[in-house]
Amino acid sequence: MLARTADHLYWMARYMERAENTARMLDVNYQTALLPQSADAAEKGWKGLLSISELTADYAKHHGEVTAQRVMDYMVSDAANPSSIRSCLMAARENARAVRGTLTTEVWETQNQTWLEFQRMVTDGAFLKDPGNAFEWVKFRSHLSRGVTVGTMLQDDAFHFLRIGSFLERADNTARLLDVKFHAVESEFHGFGQSQSQSQSQGDADEGAETAEGKDIEFDFYHWSAILRSVSGFEVYRKVYRNVIRPEKVAELLILRPDMPRSLAACVQEVLWNLRMVSNEQSQETLRKAGRLRADLQYGRIDEILATGLHAYLTQFLERVGTLGVGISRDFLVPVKA
């Protein structure tokens, strides 16, 4: 396959997956913002969303103060933001158009219709009227795109590059979401408990502690539930663990469970399998790194990960995924100009 064709297919899939993940992050922030919380906590949530996509500096440069509406506009329809849903869907459509002859008619029409329908929704103000429903639409169109790809395309090199792009992007986004949200919820949880304990006198410490604990548990449940729902993992969690939502179990589900579709383990397994199908002599080192990453996830334990620090672990994971992306570009795709 020509490197340019592989490049378009790979990035078409990545941009479509990125649009879905952006919608998922916006949706969880939108749902969380409806919960009882301070204005400072709400602002931290929107800042965290910008941090996940590494857009804090760019947003501050063009929009200044962080507000829910400004962040929503920036992440949904701002053409100047390369990670906005608008930019991602347009890029996915343009990459699909460039390799129209490689795709089936159904795959192309799905991409094209998604872009056209999105433009209409923005013009009609659908994202302002009902953000939750609009984000569900973006997720549905991404699901449809992958489903049509699996259901209509020959499983040749073109198919494998689409899959590599999808799952590499998903692994990156899941790690970023887990890292930022775990830190934010953990900080809010501990900060809430500390402020409560500082305001109590020694005489009513036990009673106050019980009250704080109850509120902390309620806070913890709703925020972790929102995070699970953002990766379609709430029902999966209930089925697998059958108990209250605990942060360490959420981390285990989203990192190590190979049967959880959006987990790091599942994503890396898919990347590895599809890399094997297109591998050549030049790509052996990239394949080795993918295999090593998959082995670490396959035999990892959540207690060991948490003992060494979840943030450090996820930071290293993102670096390794980035290295994989560079290797794939070098081995198969159009070289990036310096």
Secondary structure, 3 states (H helix, E strand, C coil): CCHHHHHHHHHHHHHHHHHHHHHHHHHHHHHHHCCCCCHHHHHHHHHHHHHHCCCHHHHHHHHCCCCHHHHHHHHHCCCCCCCCHHHHHHHHHHHHHHCCCCCCHHHHHHHHHHHHHHHHHHHHCHHHHCHHHHHHHHHHHHHHHHHHHHHHCCCCHHHHHHHHHHHHHHHHHHHHHHHHHHHHHHHHHHHHHHHHHHCCCHHHHHHHHHHHHHHHHHHHHHHHHHHHHHCCCHHHHHHHHCCCCCHHHHHHHHHCCCCCCCCHHHHHHHHHHHHHHHCCHHHHHHHHHHHHHHHHHHCCCHHHHHHHCHHHHHHHHHHHHHHHHHHHHHHHCCCCCC
